[in-house]
Amino acid sequence: MSQNKNALIRYKTIDKCLQNTYRQWTLDDLINACSDALYEYEGKENPVSKRTIQMDIQIMRSEKLGYNAPIEVYDKKYYQYAEEGFTITDIPLTETDINVLTETVSMLKQFKDFSLFNDVSDIVQRLEDKIYAEKSHTQPVIHLDKNESLKGLHFLDEIYQAIIKKIVLVITYKSFKSRDENQFHFHPFILKEFNNRWFVVGKKRANNPVSNLALDRIIKIDYDFQMPFLDYHFEADKYYKNVIGVTVNEGLQPRVIQLWIDQINAPYVITKPLHQSQRILQQNEDGSIIINLFLIENYEMDRLLLGFGDGLEVLKPERLRNRLIAIHERAVQRYKKEIGK
């Protein structure tokens, strides 16, 4: 049991003891009560020291946890609450507490598609009720972007459970490029979210490269309980170290990507790097910058760079520079064509 949980058990035990005004509580009595409570929770002897209980009482008296418990000693021996009916469980929530709880509940509810949310859903409900009772109409100050209409979210928990239990999936899938559905076995390693879209990452067969499947393109999921799950050690942080997004072109090696960023976009790129490998090479007098990235080129990277429009120029490598030039030229021709109609 964690030390934090031990401490909470002791606080609650001391609180329960001091609420009982029909008996007198010495320090030794509180020590024994806390030791018994910890034994009940842990199933093993866990003696509590005199100093620990003395420190607990000081913390309960203080503002550190918001208790401000009116614990006093009389006859230099017995502990009691100075206020009749006081308990640390009835401490009113402050406005800051309410705001923090509101945002915590909002963030927890982002994971409602996972079965692990079921374990805390009743707690979340009680938190919502407590917040409403304390202060109605509290508006969240954090807004998390989530597309509730995105297809495939109902597969999240099925895949999550399959990963944990190492079960081979039989997936019916239809990619954007394919005209027909395709069915295959898939060994899922992790679930990955990027740009408000979910992917399952794994392998079709042992000799295949690692690939990702968008959940919104999955038609159906079944299971093959007879097929042994691949014994493959997948390190997500290492695998995605040199890419933006979810696509890893395994035939390519990471290379230096050198970019010029104009003075308007430079502050944003400095404060929010495009990738963890970003290094600033030069800060120009006009406010523009030149940066280096060390990446494996992929579709997501191209889209990110194109999103800057004329605020970004690829200096190298030449192949990437020419590819983006061609895309921009086609875009210009399309605009001219539309205008001419």
Secondary structure as UniProt FT lines:
FT   HELIX           3..19
FT   TURN            21..22
FT   HELIX           27..42
FT   HELIX           50..61
FT   TURN            64..65
FT   STRAND          71..74
FT   TURN            75..77
FT   STRAND          78..81
FT   TURN            84..85
FT   HELIX           88..90
FT   HELIX           95..108
FT   HELIX           109..111
FT   TURN            112..113
FT   HELIX           115..117
FT   HELIX           118..134
FT   TURN            136..137
FT   TURN            148..149
FT   TURN            151..152
FT   HELIX           153..155
FT   HELIX           156..165
FT   STRAND          168..173
FT   TURN            176..177
FT   STRAND          182..194
FT   TURN            195..196
FT   STRAND          197..203
FT   TURN            206..207
FT   STRAND          211..214
FT   HELIX           215..217
FT   STRAND          218..224
FT   HELIX           236..239
FT   TURN            240..242
FT   TURN            250..251
FT   STRAND          255..261
FT   TURN            263..265
FT   HELIX           266..271
FT   TURN            276..277
FT   STRAND          279..283
FT   TURN            285..286
FT   STRAND          289..295
FT   HELIX           299..306
FT   TURN            307..308
FT   HELIX           309..311
FT   STRAND          312..316
FT   HELIX           318..339
//
